[in-house]
Amino acid sequence: MSTFAIPKFPVVKQSLHSELKKRVQQYFDEQGIKSTGNPKLFTKAFLMIMAFVAVYIQLLVWTPVWYLAILEAVILGGLIAAIGFNVMHDGSHGSFSTNRWMNRIAASSMSLLGANHFMWNMKHNMIHHSFTNIDGVDDDIEIGVLMRMAPTQKRLKMHKFQHIYFW
């Protein structure tokens, strides 16, 4: 991460965080929506994990010809990203399930995929959520030229289509 000065924010009398939480919870209550996972989420997580296991076993046990192995490796990478962005992320925020132990298991899925959950949690929750989308501070938005994540980042012609190539 680059060297930066900690941004200064105006002092507010009422906590923005508590007001946002209150309004989001009010919306969920009015719509009859749970703020944690539902059977649809659990099914999606189960299918992603089973697909990962199946492709991984396929690569290890049957060792296909090189061009199929490359295709399966790309699929495996996509599944790792999907599990990380869905299962692990929601578990880390305590929103995967109402059960604390199930959230811990979901959050730990990152460790099984070769990353470190503790480091991700510090980086994401401490930096990203403290300085969300602030260019030069939040390194979650520093992902190269493919994506423009903040208005302060340089705009390129291809960014017009980033909603297509980066789902």
N, C-alpha and C positions, 0 to 999 in steps of 0.2 A: 504494500500500500504506500502511496506517496505521502510526503510530508505535507501537513495541512495545519491550518489554524482552526481551532474549534469554533464553529459558528455561534454567534450570539443571537438569541431569540428574545422578543419582547416579553416582559413579565405579564402574565395574565392572572386575574383574580381567581377565576374558577379553573379548575384543572380541565384542560382540553381532553385529556385521556379519559377521565371519568365521565365527562359529558358524552363523548363519542361512544363509550361502552354502554352508557345508559340508553342512548338513542338506538344503537344497534340491537340491544336486547329488547327494546320496545318494539322494533320492527319485527324481530323474530316472534315475539309474543303475539303481535297483531296478525301475522301471517300463519301462525301455527307451525312454525319451523323450529326444529331443534338446532342448537348452536354446535352440536357435536355430530359425529357420524351417524349414518342411518344404514339400513340394509343395502342400499344401492352403493354406498361408499365401500362397505365391507366386501361386497361382491366384486367391485372393481379392483380393490386391493388384492383379494384372493386370486383373481384371474391374472393380474400383472405378475404376482409372485410365482404362480404356477407356470406361466409362460417363461419367466426368467429361468426357473429350475429346469424346465423341459429343454430350452435352447442350450443351457449350460451343459446338461448331461449329454445332449446330442453332440456338442463340440468335443467333450472329453472322451466319450465312449466310442462313437462311430467315426470320428475324425473324417469328415467329408473331404472331397477334392478341394483344392485351395480356393477356387472361386466361390464355392458354397460356404466355405469356412469364413471368408471375408464378409459375405452377405450376413451370415449368422452372427458374426462379431459386431457388425453394425446394428443388427436387431437387438443384440444383447446390450449394447451401449444405450440404445433408445429405451430399453426396459429399465436399465439402471437409473437413467434420468427420470423416467416416469415414476418409479418407486420412490426415488429421492424427493421429487417435487410434490408427490401426493402423500404417500404413506408416512415417510419420515418427517416431512414438514408439518403435517397435521398432528402427528404424534408429539413432536417437539413443542408445539404450541398448546398441547392439551385439548385439541379439538377433534381428534380422531374418534374418541370414545368418551363416554361418561366414566368409564373405569380407569383409574389412574394407572394400574398395572398394564392395561392394554395400550394406553398411550406410551408408556415406557418401552414396551415391546415394539410398537410401531416406530418410535424414535430410534431405537437401537438397530432397526433394519439397515441404517446407513453403515453401521460398523460391520455388518455382515457383508456388505458390498465393497468393502475396502477403504472406506473413509473413516474419519474420526468424528463421532457425534458431539463430543465435548467441544472440540475446536469449532465445528460448524455452529453449535449453539452460542458460543461466545461471539463469534463473528456476526452471525445473523441477528441474534436477539440484542446484543449489546451495541453493535455498530449500526447495522442496517435499521433496526427499529428506533434507535436514538436519533439517527441522522438520515431518515428515509429519503432516498432519491436526491441527496445533496451532492452534486458533482464535486469530485475531489476529496470527499470524505467517505461516502457510501460506496465501497468498492464492489458491491453487488451490481451496480449499474455500469461499472467499467468492464465491458465485455468485448471491446474491440470495435472495429468499424462496422460490423454487421448490423448492430442495433444502436439506435439512438434512444436512450432512456430518460434523458433530461433535456429541457429546452436550452440549457447552456452548452450542450454538446454539439459539435459540428454536424450540420445537416448535409447528407449526401442524397443524390437522386434515388439510389436504391432503397432508402428508408421509406419511401412512399409505399413499398411493397413488403415491409417487414412484418405486417400482420399476416401475410401469406406464408413467407418462408420461416417464420419463427412463431409457431402456434403458441 
